[in-house]
Amino acid sequence: MEISEKAHMGEQGPYQALQLGSADPACYEYSSSELFHYNYFVWMVGFILGLNFTHLDEGPMQHFTLDIETIKTWGVGMWIFFGVIALLVVVFLIVLLGHYFMIGYFKYYLLLGVLIFGVVYLFNKCKTANGKMIHLHHYVIALLLLPFICYQCALASIVQAFVCGMHIEGGCRWGFDSIWEDTETRS
C-alpha cells in the first residue's frame, strides 16, 4: 500500500471513524521507505520552492507588490495572477479549517489566532506611540503562519514546507531585521 492511499491523503482516518463509531483508534507505523518518499516528494518540493521565494522577484513579478500605488498600475495579467494566488489561499484555508473543525480543534486555532493577532496589535500600538512603524518581512509572516499549519495532509505539508523555506530564505538573504523600524528610517 502506498503512502498516498493512507488516511492523511483524504481517506477515512481514525478520527473520522471514531465520529462514526465504526472503528477503534489505531496508530499506523509507517515504514522508513514510506517516510522517505513522503518527505522527499511532498515536503521537499514545498521547501525548495520556499527557499527560492525571492527569485520570483524577476521580470514582471517585480511589480507584484501589495502597495496601493503599484496595484493601480497592474495590468490584466497581474490581476489574473493575483486572483489565482488568492483563490489558492482561500481553498487551502477552507480545506485546513475544515480539517480542524472536523477533528474538534478549530476553536483552539481560532483562540491562538486571536491571541497572536492581539499581541501583535498591542505591541504595534505601543511601538507606534514611540515613533516606530511595523514592517512585516516575509520571513516574519512565514513564522506567524507556521503554528496554524499543523494538520498532516499532503497539501498542508507542502504549504508548511514552503513557509519553512520562505522563513529561512528571508532571514538568510535579507537578515533578521527588526519588526518595528523608526519612521524616519523607513521614509
N, C-alpha and C positions, 0 to 999 in steps of 0.2 A: 504494500500500500504506500503510495506517495504522500509526501507531506501536504501537497495541495488538496488531498482528499480528507485531511484531518479537520477537526472541529473548528480550528481557528480560521479556516477559509470559508466559513459560511454554512457548514453542515451543522446538524443538531449537536450542540455541545452539552456538557454536563449541566450547566446552569439552565439551559432550555429544557432538558429532560426532567430536571428537578421541579420546574414550574409546572410541567405537565404531569408530574408524578409517575413517570413511566420507567425511570431508571435510577440506579444508585449512583451517587457521585463516585467517580473513579479518576485516578491520575494515569495518564499515558506517559510512559517514559520513552522519549524519542531517542533513536539510535544516533551515534556520532555522525553517521553519514547523512541522516535527515537534518540534523542540526547544521552541519557544514553547508549542505545545499541551500537550506533556508537562509542562513546568514549570508552566504556568498551571493546567491542570486536574487534575494529580496532586499535584505538590509544594505548590502554594499552598493547596490545601484543607487539608492537614495543618498547614501553617504557621499559617494563620489560626485553626484550632481550637486550636493550641498557644498562640497569643498571647492567647486568651481563656480560658486554663486556670482562673484563679481566679474567673471569672464563673460557673463551675459551683458555686461555694460559696454558693448561694442556696437557700432553702426547705429541703426535706428533705435536700438534699445537704450541709447544714451538719453533719449527724450522720454523714456518711461519712468518718470518720477511723479510722485503724488504731491506736486506743488501746483497751486491754483493757476498761476501764470503759465506754467508749462502745459497743464492739462488743456488750457484754452487753445493751444497750438496743435493738439493731436489731430492726426488725420483719421480716416475711416479704418485703416488697418490697425492703428494703435488702439482704437476703441474696440474693435473686434477682439484683439489680443487681450485687452483688459477684461472684456466680457467673459472670455473663455477662462481666464485665471479666476475671476470672481465666481463663475459657475463651479469650477473645480473645488474652490474653497468651500462654497456653500454645500455642495454634495458631500464633501469629506466631513464637514461639521454635522450634517444630518445623519450620516452613517455612524459617526463616532458617538454623537449624543444619543442616538437610538440604541447603540450597544450599552452605553452607560445606564440609560433608562431601563433597558431590559434586565440588566443584572442588579438593578437597585442601587446604583452608585451615583446617579445623576445629581441627587441633592448634595452629595459630598463635593463633587466637582463644581457645582454651582456655588457652594459656600467658599471653596478655595478660590474661585474666580473673583467673587465679591471681595474676599479678604485681600488678594493681591492687588486688585484694582483700587481698593480703599487705601491700602498702604502707599501705593504709588501716588494717588491723588493727594493724600495728606502731606507726603514728603514734598511733592511738587508745590503745594500751597505754601509751605514753609520756605522752600528754596526760592520761589519767585518773589517772596517778600524781601529776600536778601539780595535781589538783583541777579538771580540765576535763571536760566531757561533750560527746560528739558530738551534733550537731544537723544532720542532712542535710536541707537545704532542698530544695524541689522543683527549683530551678534547678541544684543540685549533682548531684542524681540524674540530671537530664537530661544534664548534662555527662559524667557517668560512663557513661551509656548510648551516647553518640554514637560512640565508637570501634568499637562492636560492630555498628553498623548500616551496613555498607559495601556490601553486595550490592545490585546495581542491578535491582530489580524494582519494580512499582508499589506493592505492599504495603510493602516496605522503605522506599521513597521517602516514602510517606505517614507512616509511623512516624518516620522520620528528620526530616521536616519538622515534625511535631508536637513532637518532642523539642527541636528548634531553637527553635521558637516558645515552648515552655514555659520553656526556659532564659532567653531574652530577657525574657519577660514576668515571670518570677520576680525577676530582677535589677532590672528597671525598677520593678516595683511595690513590692517589699519591700527592695530594696537588696542589695548583695553582702556580707552579714554573714559573720562568722567561722564556720567549720565547728565549731570547738571553743569552747564557751562556758563561763564559770565556773558551777559547780554552784549557787552561791548566787544568781546572777542568774536562773537557769532556774526556781527554785522559786517 
